Amino acid sequence: MRPQVWELRAPSSSLGPPAHADHPECEQYPVPALSHHRCQRTVLLQTAALLGVLLLGYSYFQLLVPDWTSRLRQLGLFCSIFTISMYLSPLADLVKIIQTKSTQCLSFSLTVATLLASASWTLYGFRLGDLYIMVPNIPGILTSLICLGLFWQYRQVQEKSYSLLQT
């Protein structure tokens, strides 16, 4: 009796439709991040770079700043810079919104949630007297108010990605 040998073979057909309509040569893979598509590789590299920055920051605070008080102060500043940059990121689309006169690239619900969260954290930081909580959330309030003004100024144009059926 001969032992049974199992082989791993690549599937002869793709697992689904092409991953990108503009790149039909790229097939859909079981693990999309591991495909060899240029855009996915860029996202993977950006994610790895951000994780590297976090690891460097953690290493810096653990190894090079021995004093707990100064470590906490520097960590608060480090986190404040990241929070401010997060809140200011929607303003990168400001030129596109004004040129197209459409807020299609903005999320209304995310803008409202950001306003409520920023205002809550700012009030909490004010109540505690903690500048590391209060100051980084003020740009979130301002950015949200600017975005709400853009929603009021320019209507969201819905793209029709469907066609009506004839009955």
C-alpha positions in Angstrom: 0.0 0.0 0.0 1.4 3.3 -1.1 1.2 6.4 1.3 -1.0 9.2 0.2 0.9 12.4 -0.7 -0.8 15.8 -0.5 0.2 18.6 -2.7 -0.5 22.3 -2.4 -1.5 23.7 -5.8 -2.4 27.2 -6.8 -6.0 27.5 -7.9 -6.6 27.4 -11.6 -9.1 30.2 -11.5 -9.3 33.3 -9.5 -11.3 33.4 -6.3 -13.6 36.1 -7.5 -13.8 39.1 -9.8 -10.7 41.2 -10.5 -9.6 43.2 -7.4 -9.5 46.4 -9.4 -11.4 47.2 -12.5 -8.7 49.4 -13.9 -6.1 46.7 -13.3 -7.6 43.5 -14.7 -4.3 41.6 -14.5 -4.5 41.8 -10.6 -6.6 39.0 -9.3 -8.3 38.8 -6.0 -6.2 36.9 -3.5 -7.3 35.2 -0.2 -5.2 37.7 1.7 -5.4 41.0 -0.2 -2.5 42.7 1.6 -0.2 40.0 0.3 -1.0 40.5 -3.3 1.6 42.1 -5.5 -0.5 45.1 -6.5 1.4 48.4 -6.4 -1.3 50.3 -4.4 -1.6 47.6 -1.8 2.2 47.4 -1.4 2.2 51.2 -0.8 -0.4 50.9 1.9 1.5 48.1 3.5 4.7 50.1 3.5 3.0 53.2 5.0 1.5 51.0 7.7 4.8 49.5 8.5 6.5 52.9 8.6 3.8 54.2 11.1 4.3 51.2 13.3 8.0 51.8 13.1 7.5 55.4 14.3 5.4 54.1 17.2 8.0 51.6 18.1 10.7 54.3 18.0 8.6 56.5 20.2 8.0 53.8 22.7 11.7 52.9 22.7 12.7 56.5 23.2 10.4 56.9 26.2 11.4 53.6 27.8 15.1 53.7 27.3 16.2 57.4 27.0 13.9 59.2 29.4 14.5 57.7 32.9 12.6 60.3 34.9 8.9 59.5 35.2 7.8 63.1 35.4 9.6 64.2 32.3 8.6 61.0 30.5 5.0 61.8 31.1 5.4 65.4 30.0 7.2 64.4 26.8 4.6 61.7 26.1 1.8 64.2 26.5 3.5 66.5 24.0 4.1 63.6 21.6 0.4 62.5 21.8 -0.8 66.1 21.5 1.1 66.5 18.2 -0.5 63.3 16.7 -4.0 64.4 17.9 -3.7 67.8 16.4 -2.5 66.4 13.1 -5.4 63.9 13.1 -7.9 66.8 13.6 -6.3 69.0 10.9 -6.2 66.2 8.3 -9.7 66.9 6.8 -8.5 70.4 5.8 -6.2 68.7 3.3 -9.3 68.3 1.1 -10.4 71.9 1.5 -9.0 73.0 -1.9 -10.8 70.1 -3.7 -14.1 70.9 -1.9 -13.9 74.5 -2.9 -13.0 73.7 -6.5 -15.7 71.1 -7.0 -18.2 72.9 -4.8 -19.1 69.5 -3.3 -18.5 67.9 0.1 -18.7 64.4 -1.3 -15.2 63.6 0.1 -16.3 64.5 3.7 -18.4 62.4 6.1 -21.1 64.4 7.8 -21.6 61.8 10.6 -17.8 61.7 11.3 -17.7 65.5 11.4 -20.5 65.6 14.0 -18.9 62.8 16.0 -15.6 64.6 15.9 -17.2 67.8 17.1 -18.9 66.1 20.0 -15.8 64.1 21.0 -13.5 67.1 20.7 -15.9 69.4 22.7 -16.3 66.7 25.4 -12.5 66.1 25.8 -11.9 69.9 25.8 -14.4 70.4 28.6 -13.0 67.5 30.5 -9.5 68.8 30.2 -10.6 72.3 31.2 -12.3 70.8 34.2 -9.2 68.9 35.2 -6.9 71.8 34.3 -4.9 69.4 32.1 -3.5 71.2 29.0 -2.5 67.9 27.4 -6.1 66.9 27.1 -7.6 70.4 26.5 -5.3 71.9 23.9 -5.0 69.1 21.3 -8.8 68.9 21.1 -9.4 72.5 20.3 -8.3 72.1 16.7 -10.9 69.2 16.5 -13.7 71.7 17.4 -12.4 74.3 14.9 -12.0 71.8 12.1 -15.4 70.3 12.7 -17.0 73.8 12.7 -15.2 74.6 9.4 -16.4 71.3 7.9 -20.0 71.9 9.1 -19.8 75.3 7.4 -18.7 73.6 4.2 -21.6 71.2 4.5 -23.9 74.3 4.8 -22.2 76.1 1.9 -21.9 73.2 -0.5 -24.4 70.4 -0.8 -23.3 66.8 -0.9 -23.9 65.6 -4.4 -24.9 61.9 -4.5 -23.3 59.9 -7.3 -25.8 57.6 -9.1 -24.1 54.3 -9.4 -27.3 52.5 -10.4 -29.7 52.6 -13.3 -33.4 52.5 -13.1 -35.1 49.3 -14.4 -37.7 49.7 -17.0 -41.1 48.1 -16.0 
